Amino acid sequence: MEENGQLEILNSLHIGSQTSSMATNLLVLLHTVLTIILVSGILVSYNVSSIDLKGSLYFACSLGLASLLGASIAYLCAQIFATSSQARGIFFSIVGILYVLRAGTDVSNLTLSKFNPLAWTYLGHPFYQNNWYYLIGLFLLTLVVFSIGLVFESSRDLGSSTIAPKKGKTKASKWLATPLGFFFYLNRSTIISWLLADGVIALMYGSIYGDIDTFVSSNKLISQMFANNSTTLINSFTSLIMVVTTAIGLVMPLVVVHKVQFETNKERLGYLLVQRVSRLKVYYSSLILALFFGTLAILINGFCLGIAATSSMQANNGKFITTCIKASLNQWPLVCLFVGLMLLSLSLPIFVGWLVYGLLGYSFCITYFAVLLDLPKWMTHTLLFNVLAKIPMEKFDLMSFAILTGIGILAMLLGGILYTRKEIV
């Protein structure tokens, strides 16, 4: 609202300068209170002796305070940095770093986790110890971060930031002067940060393989169950994780394509199109970027998963890296399909683009929670991820691979035809 000039109009009325930010934070607080009531109420309604009221309240409060802490950090970032995209990027970077540090210290040294606010939500052991000191510390930290944000907001002018934005170059390079280079420049932070996040997530999943390998080799019954094919459990786990990491990696190319719609809505793309840049160049620049970095994302997933899995398993087999890369490349038609659907949405009403995000989110949730929630079989048959063969558990299916790729290419071509005829302001 501040970037669009809407906040300046509101502040010209008889309201305080911090009214909008306080209203936003109060809305988050209301959401948190409702979450605590809902979660604790659902847990108590199970009527299980081990899930008592005290433990349910503690668990719900830990979720609520984590939400408030996140909102406070986001509020502080919004005061420090000049644009919403910078603030959003720094916020997710902070949360990602805390998450990775928590994952590392939980395995290596649990004492170090006590210095990580993200770990305070569970170190109090809900339903067991219910140590409220951790939640009190989380609440006090939230107040401190929020108070610092208030001070920073009161000390800056509307439209400015605590840290002055870095001045750009006076002359653009030859690469930046091209449509492809320009769109890469607009998306470079998203692309780089998401590729790094993909690699870290794949490495974290890969580190679990050592536990699976140890579990199978140390348990007689499990060893007998997989005597004929000792890799069955690992292959099944690999096929599931590859789908999950692919779904996460697909977000980035969709964001790259959706950036065109974002710039159009901001009425900034028209300034580019009145020059010697055609709609077709804009369209195919976003297509090339999305396809290239979407492919790179799934390759990074496969390589990092294979590296981490190989290093953590007792039987160090270098061929497993190749297996993971093959499994990741098997997901490439999904990159074509989702990129094609998002490109097609550029020429359709705005809500269609969000439906593409919804389709990806639906596929991810059903894949990840189907077994846990005991979902009906027909729901799993509605997933696009189930069309492709589950490598390495199944053999490569050329027919499904070609069909999904063909549909994706068809959507790209149709989207290009419609986009060249679209009226852009």
N, C-alpha and C positions, 0 to 999 in steps of 0.2 A: 504493500500500500504506500509505503514511503517512496519507493522507486517510481511508482506510477503517478505520484503527485496527489493521490487521494487523501493521504494523511494531512497534507498541508491545507486542503480544503476543510477538513474536519477541525483542525486546530484553529482555523480562522473564526470558528464559532465560539460561543462562550463555554468552552471546556478546557480542562487543564492540559498541559503539554504531554503528560504521561498517562492520560486517561485511556488511550487505545491500548498501550502495552499492559496496563493494569487490568483492563477488561479481558485481554487475551490470557493473561496469567490466572485470572479468576476462573475463566472458562476451563483451563487445564486443571485447576484445583477441584472444580465441580466434577469434572470427568474422573479425577482420581478418587474422590469420595464415593461416587457411584460405582466405580470399579471395585473398591474395597468391600462395599456392601454386597454387590452382586457375587463376587468370587467367594467371600466368606459364607454367604448364604447358601450357595450351591454346594460347597464342601460340607457344611453342617447337615444339609438335607439328605446326604447319603446314609446318615444314621450308622456310621461305622465307629466302633469304640475307640480305635486308634486316632480317628480324625475328630478331635474335640474342638470346642468353640475357641479356646485360647490359641491353639495351634493354627486354626483356620484364620483367625484374625491376624495372627503374626504373619502368616504366609501372604494374605491379601495386602497387609500394610507394607510388606517388603516390595511387592509389585508396584503399589501406589507411590511409595517414596522413590523408587527407581524412575518412575515416570516423571515425578516432580523434579528430581535432580536433572534428568535429561532436558526438561523444559527450561530450567534455570541456566544450564550450560548453553542451550540454544539462544536464550535471551541475552546472555552476556556476549556471545559471538556476534549477535546482530548489532550490538553497540560498538564493537571493536572494529569490524570490517565494513568495507564500503558498500558491497553489493550482497544481495540475498544469496547468490550462487556461491560467493566466497564464504559467507557465514555458514551456509549449509555444508559446504565441502569440509571446512575446518571442524564443524561439529561432528560429522560422521567419522572424520579422521581420529578425533579424540576418543570417541566411543570405540572405534575399531582397535586403536592402540591399547586401550584399557582392556578390551576383550582378549586380545592376543596375549597381553601380559598376564592376565588372570589365568588363561589356559596354561601358560608356561609355568607359573608359580604353583598352580594347583598340583602339577605333576612333579616338579622338582623340589620346591620348598614352600610348604603351605604357610609358613610363618610370614613370608613375603606377601602373600595374598591379603593379609590383614592391612596392608598399606594401600590397597586398591579399593576405591569406593564401590566398584562394580561387584566386588566379592562380598561386600557387607550384607547383601540381600540374603545370602544363604549360609554365611559363617555362623549365624546365630542358631542354626539347626532347627528349622520349623518342625513342630509336632514332637520334638525330642527335648531340646534344651530351652527353646524359645528365649534366647538371650536378647533382651530388649536394648542392651547397650549399643549393639551394632545399628539398630534402627534409629536410636536417638542420635548417634553420630551421623547417620545418613541425613536425618532431618536438620541437624545443625549445619552440616556442610551445604545443604540445599539453601538454607537461609543466608549463609555467607555469600554464596555465589550469586543469589538473587539480589542481595543488597549491593554487591559490587556492580551488578548490571544497572541497578537504579542510579547509583552515583555516576556511572559512565554516561547514562542517557541524559541525566540532568546537566552534565557538563559539556555536551556537544550540541551543535546546531542541527536543525532538521535538514536532512539530506547529506550531512557530513558523517564522518566516522572518527573513532579515536585514533586509529592508525590511518594516516593519509595514503590514498591509493598511489601505487607506483606509476610514474609517468612512462608512457610508452615511447617507442622510437618515433622520430620525426618522419622517417621514410620507411616504407614497407619493403621487405625483401621480395625478390622475384617469386619465391615460393608462396609468400603470403598474398601476393597480388593475383594469384590464380584462385578460382572458386574452390578447388579441392584443398589448397593450403589454407584458405580463409576459414572454411568449415572445420578443418582440423584444429585451427587456432581456437575457434569457439568451443570445441569439445575436448581440447587436450587434457584439461584437468579431470574431466569425467572418465576419459579413456584410460589415462595413466593410473588413476586411483583405483578404478574398477579392475584393471588387469592385475594390479598388485593384490587387491582383495581376493580375486579369483585364485591366485597362486597360494596365498596364505590359507584360504579355506581348504583347498585341495591338499596342502601339506598337513593340515590338522586332521583331515579325514584319513589320510594315508598313514599317519602315526598310529591309528587304531588297529592296523593289520597285525602288528606285533602281538597285541592282546588276543586277537582271534587265533593266531598261529599257536600261541602258548596254551590257550584254552583247549584247542583240539588235541595238541600233543600231550598235554598233562592229564587229560581225562580219558580213562579207558573206554567208557561207554561211548563217548563221542568219537573216539578213534576207531572203534569197531563200526559205528554207524557210517563213517566216511572211509572205510577200509578200501572199498573198490575204487573210489575216486576222492582222494584227500583234498582236492582243490574245489570241491563243489560249494562248500560254504563261502570260501573266499571269492569265487566267481559270482555267486549270487549277490554277495555284498558289493562287489565291484560294479555289477550292472545297475544296482540301485543307486549307489553313490554317483555314478557317472550321469545318471538322469538328473539327480539333485544338483550337482555342480553345473551341468549344462543349463538348467533352468535359471540358476543364479547368474551365470555368464551371459545369458540372453538379454538380461535387463539393459546392459550397456549399449549394444547396437540399437535397441529400441529407443533409448534416450537420445542417441545420436540422430536418428531419423526424426524423432519428435521435436528436436531442436528447430527444425525448419518450420513446423507448425507454431512453435513458441515465438520465433522471430516474426512470423506472419501476423500473429495476434498482436504483437507489440508495434505493428506497422513500421518495422524497420527493413523488411526484406524488399519493399518497393523501391527504396533508394538504390539498392543493388541492381534491380532488374531494369531500371531506366538507363543504365549504362550498357556496355557491350556484353553483359552477361544474360544469357537466355534462361528461361525456366528449365529447359532440358539440362543445362550445365549444372544448375542448382540441384536438380533431381538426381542426376547421375553422380554428382560429387558426394551427396549423402549416401547413395546406394553403395558406392565403392568403399567409403569409410566404414559403413555398417557391416558390409560383408567381410572386408579384410580383418577388421579388429574383432568381429564376432567369431571368425575362424581362428584367429590368434588366441582368443579367450578359451575356446574349447581345447585347443592344442596345449595351452599352458595348464589347463585342468588335468589333462591326461598325463602330461610329463611330470608335473609336481606330485600327482597322486602316485604314479609309478615309482618315482624317486623315494618318496617318504615311505611307501609300503615296502619296497625292497630293502631299505636300510633298517626297517623295524622288524622284519620277519627273520626267524631263525635260519631258514634255508634261503640264503641270499641268492635270488635268481634274477639275473639281469634281463632275461627275456620278458619278465612281467612288465617292465617299462614299455616295451613294444606293444604288449597286450593292452595296456591302459591307453596308449596313444591310438591304437586301432579302435578301441571302444569309444574314444572321444570323437574320432573322425566319423564314426558311424552316426553320430548325432548331427552331422553337418546339414542334412536336409531340414532340420528344425530351424537352423539359422536362416536358411533361404526362405522357409515358410513364414516365420514370424517377421523377418525384415520385409518380405513382400507384402504381408498384411498391413504392417505399419506404414509402408510407402503408399499403399492403396488408400489408407485412411486419410492421407494428406489432402485428397480431393473429395472427401466425404465429410459429413458433419463431425464436429469436434469430438462428440461422445464416442465415435467409432474407435478412435485412437485409444481411449481409456478402456474400451471393450477388449482390445488386443492385450493390454496390460492385465485385464481381468482374466482373460483366457490363460495367460501364462501363470498367473497366481493360482488359479483354480487347478491347473495341471500339477503345479508344484505341491500344493497342499494335499491333493488326493493321493499323489505318489508317495509323499512322505508319511502321511498319517493313515493310509488305507488299512494297514495291518493293525496299527495301534488302536484305531477307533472301530475296527471290525466293520468297515463300510461294505455295503452290498456290492456284488460282483459287477452289476450293470454300470455302476459309477466308474469303475476302473476301465471299462470298455469305452468310455467316452473320452479318454485321454489321447492326445496326439502322440505322447511319448510311448504309448503302447503299440503304435503302428509299426515302429522300427524293431528290429531284432535286438534282444537284450544280450549284447556281446559283453563278456566272453562266455556267458552261460548258454547262449544259443548261437547258431551259425548265422553268418551274414546273409541277409535277405535282400537281394538285388531289386526285386520287384517293388517292395515298400520304399526302399531307398530312392528309386527312380520316380515313383509316383509323387512322393512328398516334395522332392526337388523340382519336378515339373510343375506342380501346383504353385510352389514358391516363385519360380521364374515367370509363370503366367501372371501371377499377381503383380510382380514387378513391372512387366510390360504393360499391363492394363493400367497400373498406377501412373506410369510415364505418359501414356496417351491422355488420361484424364487430367493430369497435372499441367500439361502444356495448354490445355483449354480452360484452365481455372482462372477466374478473375482474382487478381491479387492487388490489395490496396497498398 
